[in-house]
Amino acid sequence: MAETKAMGLWAAASIGVGAMVGAGIFSIFGTAVQISGNAVYVSFIIAGLIALLNTYSYAKMGVRYPSAGGPVEFMLKGFGDGILSGGLNLLLWVGYVFGLALYAKGFSYYAVTFLPAGSASVWTSFFATAIILAFTAINFRGAKTVGRSELFIVSIKVGILLLFAAAGIFYITPGNLSTSAWPTPKNLFFGAGMVFLAYQGFGLITNAAEDMKNPEKNLPRALYLSVVLVIIIYVSVSLAVIGNLSIPEVQNAQDYALAAAAKPFLGDLGFKIMAFAALFSTSSAINASLYGGANVSYLLAKDGELPEIFERKVWHRSPEGLFITSGLVILCANFLQLEGIGMLASTSLLIVYVAVNVSHLRLLKETGAKSYIIWASLLSSLTFFGVLLYYEFMHSKTTLGLLGFTVFCCFAAEWTYRKYSGRPIKERTS
């Protein structure tokens, strides 16, 4: 067993950074600017602080209950095996589906920039579908993700982003960042709700707890380190983009805003480098989410038992789960708008975060955590969830209805499956 625990602090943190960076800054930046304007970096800070509060529960519970199940294991410990924990696990799986659709859509928007101007819009759907099919084929063949290789991938894309931010900040037009042009405060929170999804990847670190060296020390450090690093990256990149492009220019290049922002100071080569970095980053996020979280959640929903440690990222136990997941991702990517996908993923994730915090409050004696931090995390997540619901009520009742339908279906499916299969969900740890 000792030989398998080869994942160090930076390799573990890279799992979270890899998923977070690929999720947010490329996929939804332009959409977030439409809401938060030139104060989009403030929205990233607000969302990052909420995520940082939630890492506390993940860190404490991850150390106490190290398991491939991550948040699902935490909810099982707090709520026991029942419709609630099972339905929440299904909701987490659906959240991964929405997230994967977002990454695929982001990939496609940057991929079409390599085509001649005026190319048919069908290429967007083609690239979004193709990238999911490509990773489905890789997964089906039993490929595995190794912490060391993920660290290499993450180092390249983070390095590109930091170089872009450093160069971009040097060429900033100060007037673009004027606080007089900030939107209303409520828009800052609406924008934060949109970009909250950009921080969802940190939870994947807990799925690797069993493979870490000294998880009691490294798991909390990896969680906090990954979120803090990503906040710094997002704020730096946001300042570089907003400082070099006016809001109308960002909106015109909404689907590939980061690449467009590199053009004023790096020229066409900079545009292509950032577009390539976007392809690299969104691919990495698909890799992390499809191999890890979606796999674990589906297997747990079907069998009621987590995969063995060496099988965790291989779908061979349930290949139909891979095809169902990929099929749903392709449907969402092709038939839902980017903003709608982002909001659905964020709200699904927030429901899980709220549940994890409530579960943690029931387990304080076992984790030794400080209750006031958990309450702060719980209340901030609930408030954020309310903000998102209000935004969707005002702007897209269709998306709000789809969220309600999704939550209902998750719990209805769990109830139905339990009734006819008799399947319980087993905890991995005692």
BELWO-V976751 format. One record per backbone hydrogen bond with DSSP energy under -0.5 kcal/mol. CO is the residue of the C=O (numbers start at 1). NH is the residue of the N-H. Records with the same first field share a line. If there is no record, write none. Layout:
CO = NH, NH
This chain:
1 = 4, 5
2 = 5
4 = 6
6 = 8
7 = 213
8 = 12
9 = 13
10 = 14
11 = 15
12 = 15, 16
13 = 17
14 = 18
15 = 19
16 = 20
17 = 21
18 = 22
19 = 23
20 = 24
21 = 26
24 = 28
28 = 32
29 = 33
30 = 34
31 = 35
32 = 35, 36
33 = 37
36 = 39, 183
37 = 40
39 = 42, 43
40 = 44
41 = 45
42 = 46
43 = 47
44 = 48
45 = 49
46 = 50
47 = 51
48 = 52
49 = 53
50 = 54
51 = 55
52 = 56
53 = 56, 57
54 = 58
55 = 59
56 = 60
57 = 61
58 = 62
59 = 63
60 = 64
61 = 65
63 = 66
67 = 70
69 = 72
70 = 73, 74
71 = 75
72 = 76
73 = 77
74 = 78
75 = 79
76 = 80
80 = 82
82 = 86
83 = 87
84 = 88
85 = 89
86 = 90
87 = 91
88 = 92
89 = 93
90 = 94
91 = 95
92 = 96
93 = 97
94 = 98
95 = 99
96 = 100
97 = 101
98 = 102
99 = 103
100 = 104
101 = 105
102 = 106
103 = 107
104 = 108
105 = 109
106 = 110
107 = 111
108 = 112
110 = 113
111 = 114
112 = 115
116 = 119
120 = 123
121 = 124, 125
122 = 126
123 = 127
124 = 128
125 = 129
126 = 130
127 = 131
128 = 132
129 = 133
130 = 134
131 = 135
132 = 136
133 = 137
134 = 138
135 = 139
136 = 140
137 = 141
138 = 143
139 = 142, 315
144 = 146
146 = 150
147 = 151
148 = 152
149 = 153
150 = 154
151 = 155
152 = 156
153 = 157
154 = 158
155 = 159
156 = 160
157 = 161
158 = 162
159 = 163
160 = 164
161 = 165
162 = 166
163 = 167
164 = 168
165 = 169
166 = 170
167 = 171
168 = 171
169 = 172
172 = 174
173 = 176
174 = 177
175 = 178
178 = 181
179 = 182
184 = 187, 188
185 = 189
186 = 190
187 = 191
188 = 192
189 = 193
190 = 194
191 = 195
192 = 196
194 = 197
195 = 198
196 = 199
197 = 200
199 = 202
200 = 203
201 = 204
202 = 205
203 = 206, 207
204 = 207
205 = 208
206 = 67, 209
208 = 211
209 = 212
211 = 7
212 = 215
214 = 217, 218
215 = 219, 220
217 = 221
218 = 222
219 = 223
220 = 224
221 = 225
222 = 226
223 = 227
224 = 228
225 = 229
226 = 230
227 = 231
228 = 232
229 = 233
230 = 234
231 = 235
232 = 236
233 = 237
234 = 238
235 = 239
236 = 240
237 = 241
238 = 242
239 = 243
240 = 244
241 = 244, 245
243 = 173
246 = 250
247 = 251
248 = 252
249 = 253
251 = 254
253 = 256
254 = 30, 257
256 = 260
257 = 261
258 = 262
259 = 262, 263
260 = 263, 264
262 = 266
263 = 267
266 = 270
267 = 271
268 = 272
269 = 273
270 = 274
271 = 275
272 = 276
273 = 277
274 = 278
275 = 279
276 = 280
277 = 281
278 = 282
279 = 283
280 = 284
281 = 285
282 = 286
283 = 287
284 = 288
285 = 289
286 = 290
287 = 291
288 = 292, 293
289 = 294
292 = 296
293 = 297
294 = 298
295 = 299
296 = 300
297 = 301
298 = 302
299 = 303, 304, 305
300 = 304
304 = 426
308 = 311, 312
309 = 312
311 = 314
314 = 317
315 = 318
316 = 319
318 = 321, 322
319 = 323
320 = 324
321 = 325
322 = 326
323 = 327
324 = 328
325 = 329
326 = 330
327 = 331
328 = 332
329 = 333
330 = 334
331 = 335
332 = 336
337 = 341
338 = 342
339 = 343
340 = 344
341 = 345
342 = 346
343 = 347
344 = 348
345 = 349
346 = 350
347 = 351
348 = 352
349 = 353
350 = 354
351 = 355
352 = 356
353 = 357
354 = 358
355 = 359
356 = 360
357 = 361
358 = 362
359 = 362
360 = 363
361 = 364
363 = 366, 367
364 = 368
369 = 371
370 = 373, 374
371 = 375
372 = 376
373 = 377
374 = 378
375 = 379
376 = 380
377 = 381
378 = 382
379 = 383
380 = 384
381 = 385
382 = 386
383 = 387
384 = 388
385 = 389
386 = 390
387 = 391
388 = 392
389 = 393
390 = 394
391 = 395
392 = 396
396 = 400
397 = 401
398 = 402
399 = 403
400 = 404
401 = 405
402 = 406
403 = 407
404 = 408
405 = 409
406 = 410
407 = 411
408 = 412
409 = 413
410 = 414
411 = 415
412 = 416
413 = 417
414 = 418
415 = 419
416 = 420
417 = 421
418 = 422
424 = 426
